[in-house]
Amino acid sequence: MASMAGSSVSTPLRVRSVYPSQVKAATKYFGLKSVSFSSHKISYPSVRLQPLSRRFNVSCSAKPETVDKVCEIVKKQLALSDDSTVTGESKFAALGADSLDTVEIVMSLEEAFGISVEEESAQSIATVQDAADLIEKLVEAK
């Protein structure tokens, strides 16, 4: 089926309806943090499962092109080599970013996407995916 070693399921998962108890079981037994699925010919890139919540919260991930652009900006800001791998799951701290680097990354993202990120929102960004999701939310609200 799929590798359960990581934090996501890499094969398509067909879902008709999901109940909170199923989400809780998936996070408890498999340690899943996100899954990808498609339904009725509509493809959803990712759904984040939040195990501590009493409600089923769905947060759709950013478009792949947004994630790719954020990856490029992060690599440029951190002066990473071309062979360095940066993905949506990459944490800024793991890439060697300190707090000043993170502020500079956020400023570059604001400039590149024509958005303004509030300080509270900027503090919640830990991964490339977090940044891409926030960007799409802000661009959509514009």
BALOBA-1460 file (C-alpha; in Angstrom, 3 decimals):
// residues 142
<rec num="1" residu="m" x="0.000" y="0.000" z="0.000"/>
<rec num="2" residu="a" x="2.116" y="2.938" z="1.191"/>
<rec num="3" residu="s" x="5.095" y="3.582" z="3.364"/>
<rec num="4" residu="m" x="4.063" y="4.452" z="6.883"/>
<rec num="5" residu="a" x="7.599" y="5.472" z="7.890"/>
<rec num="6" residu="g" x="7.132" y="9.089" z="6.781"/>
<rec num="7" residu="s" x="4.482" y="11.557" z="7.767"/>
<rec num="8" residu="s" x="2.329" y="11.145" z="4.688"/>
<rec num="9" residu="v" x="0.726" y="8.523" z="2.520"/>
<rec num="10" residu="s" x="2.250" y="8.595" z="-0.947"/>
<rec num="11" residu="t" x="-0.301" y="6.506" z="-2.829"/>
<rec num="12" residu="p" x="-3.787" y="7.747" z="-3.728"/>
<rec num="13" residu="l" x="-6.372" y="7.168" z="-1.038"/>
<rec num="14" residu="r" x="-9.998" y="7.178" z="-2.094"/>
<rec num="15" residu="v" x="-12.230" y="8.730" z="0.536"/>
<rec num="16" residu="r" x="-16.020" y="8.881" z="0.458"/>
<rec num="17" residu="s" x="-16.557" y="10.270" z="3.928"/>
<rec num="18" residu="v" x="-14.273" y="10.687" z="6.879"/>
<rec num="19" residu="y" x="-15.389" y="10.594" z="10.476"/>
<rec num="20" residu="p" x="-13.458" y="12.182" z="13.348"/>
<rec num="21" residu="s" x="-12.897" y="8.744" z="14.914"/>
<rec num="22" residu="q" x="-11.172" y="7.583" z="11.693"/>
<rec num="23" residu="v" x="-8.919" y="10.628" z="11.736"/>
<rec num="24" residu="k" x="-8.034" y="9.982" z="15.377"/>
<rec num="25" residu="a" x="-7.273" y="6.326" z="14.647"/>
<rec num="26" residu="a" x="-5.099" y="7.227" z="11.649"/>
<rec num="27" residu="t" x="-3.041" y="9.704" z="13.629"/>
<rec num="28" residu="k" x="-2.793" y="7.478" z="16.700"/>
<rec num="29" residu="y" x="-1.878" y="4.196" z="15.032"/>
<rec num="30" residu="f" x="0.007" y="5.298" z="11.949"/>
<rec num="31" residu="g" x="1.390" y="8.663" z="13.086"/>
<rec num="32" residu="l" x="-0.020" y="10.289" z="9.955"/>
<rec num="33" residu="k" x="0.142" y="14.042" z="9.752"/>
<rec num="34" residu="s" x="-1.155" y="14.407" z="6.215"/>
<rec num="35" residu="v" x="-2.733" y="12.325" z="3.480"/>
<rec num="36" residu="s" x="-3.438" y="12.916" z="-0.195"/>
<rec num="37" residu="f" x="-6.631" y="11.759" z="-1.851"/>
<rec num="38" residu="s" x="-8.884" y="12.258" z="-4.840"/>
<rec num="39" residu="s" x="-12.636" y="12.057" z="-5.032"/>
<rec num="40" residu="h" x="-15.039" y="12.270" z="-7.975"/>
<rec num="41" residu="k" x="-12.249" y="13.193" z="-10.405"/>
<rec num="42" residu="i" x="-11.145" y="16.049" z="-8.154"/>
<rec num="43" residu="s" x="-7.627" y="15.781" z="-6.827"/>
<rec num="44" residu="y" x="-6.762" y="17.237" z="-3.447"/>
<rec num="45" residu="p" x="-2.979" y="17.560" z="-3.019"/>
<rec num="46" residu="s" x="-2.928" y="17.142" z="0.737"/>
<rec num="47" residu="v" x="-5.105" y="17.229" z="3.799"/>
<rec num="48" residu="r" x="-3.560" y="17.822" z="7.175"/>
<rec num="49" residu="l" x="-4.826" y="15.790" z="10.075"/>
<rec num="50" residu="q" x="-4.775" y="17.472" z="13.437"/>
<rec num="51" residu="p" x="-4.838" y="14.703" z="16.050"/>
<rec num="52" residu="l" x="-5.404" y="16.853" z="19.118"/>
<rec num="53" residu="s" x="-8.492" y="18.551" z="17.783"/>
<rec num="54" residu="r" x="-11.968" y="17.343" z="18.687"/>
<rec num="55" residu="r" x="-13.196" y="18.475" z="15.282"/>
<rec num="56" residu="f" x="-12.055" y="17.301" z="11.880"/>
<rec num="57" residu="n" x="-10.051" y="20.164" z="10.422"/>
<rec num="58" residu="v" x="-9.124" y="20.124" z="6.764"/>
<rec num="59" residu="s" x="-6.383" y="22.356" z="5.474"/>
<rec num="60" residu="c" x="-5.627" y="21.997" z="1.787"/>
<rec num="61" residu="s" x="-2.052" y="22.481" z="0.800"/>
<rec num="62" residu="a" x="-0.734" y="25.121" z="-1.530"/>
<rec num="63" residu="k" x="-0.365" y="24.521" z="-5.254"/>
<rec num="64" residu="p" x="2.833" y="22.717" z="-6.270"/>
<rec num="65" residu="e" x="4.015" y="25.759" z="-8.247"/>
<rec num="66" residu="t" x="3.721" y="27.935" z="-5.128"/>
<rec num="67" residu="v" x="5.704" y="25.408" z="-3.083"/>
<rec num="68" residu="d" x="8.361" y="25.242" z="-5.834"/>
<rec num="69" residu="k" x="8.695" y="29.032" z="-5.924"/>
<rec num="70" residu="v" x="9.007" y="29.175" z="-2.128"/>
<rec num="71" residu="c" x="11.674" y="26.428" z="-2.294"/>
<rec num="72" residu="e" x="13.647" y="28.481" z="-4.836"/>
<rec num="73" residu="i" x="13.446" y="31.617" z="-2.685"/>
<rec num="74" residu="v" x="14.503" y="29.714" z="0.444"/>
<rec num="75" residu="k" x="17.480" y="28.156" z="-1.377"/>
<rec num="76" residu="k" x="18.529" y="31.581" z="-2.666"/>
<rec num="77" residu="q" x="18.147" y="33.321" z="0.716"/>
<rec num="78" residu="l" x="20.087" y="30.622" z="2.547"/>
<rec num="79" residu="a" x="22.706" y="30.411" z="-0.232"/>
<rec num="80" residu="l" x="22.161" y="26.662" z="-0.537"/>
<rec num="81" residu="s" x="23.876" y="24.778" z="-3.352"/>
<rec num="82" residu="d" x="21.893" y="23.687" z="-6.402"/>
<rec num="83" residu="d" x="22.159" y="20.048" z="-5.331"/>
<rec num="84" residu="s" x="20.576" y="20.792" z="-1.932"/>
<rec num="85" residu="t" x="17.118" y="19.295" z="-1.587"/>
<rec num="86" residu="v" x="14.408" y="21.627" z="-0.350"/>
<rec num="87" residu="t" x="10.843" y="20.309" z="-0.233"/>
<rec num="88" residu="g" x="7.554" y="21.373" z="1.323"/>
<rec num="89" residu="e" x="8.411" y="19.390" z="4.446"/>
<rec num="90" residu="s" x="11.795" y="21.101" z="4.852"/>
<rec num="91" residu="k" x="12.057" y="22.993" z="8.121"/>
<rec num="92" residu="f" x="13.860" y="26.319" z="8.010"/>
<rec num="93" residu="a" x="15.861" y="25.447" z="11.127"/>
<rec num="94" residu="a" x="16.985" y="22.132" z="9.600"/>
<rec num="95" residu="l" x="18.194" y="24.049" z="6.537"/>
<rec num="96" residu="g" x="20.391" y="26.175" z="8.805"/>
<rec num="97" residu="a" x="18.162" y="29.255" z="9.054"/>
<rec num="98" residu="d" x="18.309" y="31.339" z="12.197"/>
<rec num="99" residu="s" x="15.694" y="33.925" z="13.198"/>
<rec num="100" residu="l" x="17.280" y="36.654" z="11.038"/>
<rec num="101" residu="d" x="17.353" y="34.310" z="8.031"/>
<rec num="102" residu="t" x="13.681" y="33.522" z="8.589"/>
<rec num="103" residu="v" x="12.803" y="37.235" z="8.659"/>
<rec num="104" residu="e" x="14.734" y="37.745" z="5.409"/>
<rec num="105" residu="i" x="12.955" y="34.763" z="3.815"/>
<rec num="106" residu="v" x="9.568" y="36.191" z="4.794"/>
<rec num="107" residu="m" x="10.541" y="39.605" z="3.377"/>
<rec num="108" residu="s" x="11.613" y="37.964" z="0.096"/>
<rec num="109" residu="l" x="8.351" y="36.033" z="-0.063"/>
<rec num="110" residu="e" x="6.364" y="39.229" z="0.535"/>
<rec num="111" residu="e" x="8.187" y="40.922" z="-2.326"/>
<rec num="112" residu="a" x="7.935" y="37.954" z="-4.708"/>
<rec num="113" residu="f" x="4.213" y="37.367" z="-4.147"/>
<rec num="114" residu="g" x="3.113" y="40.979" z="-3.537"/>
<rec num="115" residu="i" x="1.727" y="40.237" z="-0.083"/>
<rec num="116" residu="s" x="2.164" y="41.473" z="3.470"/>
<rec num="117" residu="v" x="2.662" y="38.920" z="6.244"/>
<rec num="118" residu="e" x="1.590" y="39.891" z="9.755"/>
<rec num="119" residu="e" x="4.127" y="39.243" z="12.525"/>
<rec num="120" residu="e" x="1.887" y="36.671" z="14.255"/>
<rec num="121" residu="s" x="1.528" y="34.729" z="11.003"/>
<rec num="122" residu="a" x="5.253" y="34.929" z="10.280"/>
<rec num="123" residu="q" x="6.033" y="33.397" z="13.667"/>
<rec num="124" residu="s" x="3.900" y="30.342" z="12.834"/>
<rec num="125" residu="i" x="5.964" y="29.507" z="9.729"/>
<rec num="126" residu="a" x="8.301" y="26.586" z="10.417"/>
<rec num="127" residu="t" x="8.390" y="24.769" z="7.070"/>
<rec num="128" residu="v" x="8.342" y="25.604" z="3.388"/>
<rec num="129" residu="q" x="4.809" y="24.161" z="3.218"/>
<rec num="130" residu="d" x="3.663" y="26.447" z="6.055"/>
<rec num="131" residu="a" x="4.968" y="29.437" z="4.085"/>
<rec num="132" residu="a" x="3.348" y="28.311" z="0.819"/>
<rec num="133" residu="d" x="-0.011" y="27.682" z="2.539"/>
<rec num="134" residu="l" x="0.074" y="31.123" z="4.151"/>
<rec num="135" residu="i" x="1.021" y="32.770" z="0.859"/>
<rec num="136" residu="e" x="-1.905" y="31.205" z="-0.986"/>
<rec num="137" residu="k" x="-4.269" y="32.222" z="1.816"/>
<rec num="138" residu="l" x="-3.020" y="35.834" z="1.662"/>
<rec num="139" residu="v" x="-3.058" y="35.983" z="-2.142"/>
<rec num="140" residu="e" x="-6.617" y="34.625" z="-2.181"/>
<rec num="141" residu="a" x="-7.737" y="37.203" z="0.389"/>
<rec num="142" residu="k" x="-6.237" y="40.035" z="-1.676"/>
